[in-house]
């Protein structure tokens, strides 16, 4: 069995409350990446889009940077935490301010998957084209000297 490796992606300061994003994130926690993307693409919530983008970013990190197999990826951790809060106010009656906060959230996605193995092929026909060119280069260097 191949070694399991974890890869993470972190989206910060999403302009939605953590409670609403966590509701969507709970739909796909501990599923495969392919299943999660299908579920989220059919979810009619605004918070589904940043979760989709974060999962796709983690998938791209796993495949391109760490060489993991894209079909074996599973979501091992999907957490939503509170981000910074911007404190604002609206003018109200009699010159009084009404205070409110613009809440933001952070999304952490960790994927686990197996490392892609390179198939080893043995050809009975002889050396491959790349092997032939390296042999030619080696013999050409010997002749030059």
Rosetta blueprint (number, residue, H / E / L):
1 X L
2 X L
3 X L
4 X E
5 X E
6 X E
7 X E
8 X E
9 X E
10 X E
11 X E
12 X E
13 X E
14 X E
15 X L
16 X L
17 X L
18 X H
19 X H
20 X H
21 X H
22 X H
23 X H
24 X H
25 X H
26 X H
27 X H
28 X H
29 X L
30 X L
31 X L
32 X E
33 X H
34 X H
35 X H
36 X H
37 X H
38 X H
39 X H
40 X H
41 X H
42 X L
43 X L
44 X L
45 X L
46 X L
47 X L
48 X H
49 X H
50 X H
51 X H
52 X H
53 X H
54 X H
55 X H
56 X H
57 X H
58 X H
59 X H
60 X H
61 X H
62 X H
63 X H
64 X H
65 X H
66 X L
67 X L
68 X E
69 X L
70 X H
71 X H
72 X H
73 X L
74 X E
75 X E
76 X E
77 X E
78 X E
79 X E
80 X E
81 X E
82 X E
83 X E
84 X E
85 X E
86 X E
87 X E
88 X E
89 X E
90 X E
91 X E
92 X L
93 X H
94 X H
95 X H
96 X L
97 X E
98 X E
99 X E
100 X E
101 X E
102 X E
103 X E
104 X E
105 X E
106 X E
107 X E
108 X E
109 X E
110 X E
111 X E
112 X E
113 X E
114 X E
115 X E
116 X L
117 X L
118 X L
119 X L
120 X L
121 X L
122 X L
123 X L
124 X L
125 X L
126 X L
127 X L
128 X L
129 X H
130 X H
131 X H
132 X H
133 X H
134 X H
135 X H
136 X H
137 X H
138 X H
139 X H
140 X H
141 X H
142 X H
143 X H
144 X H
145 X L
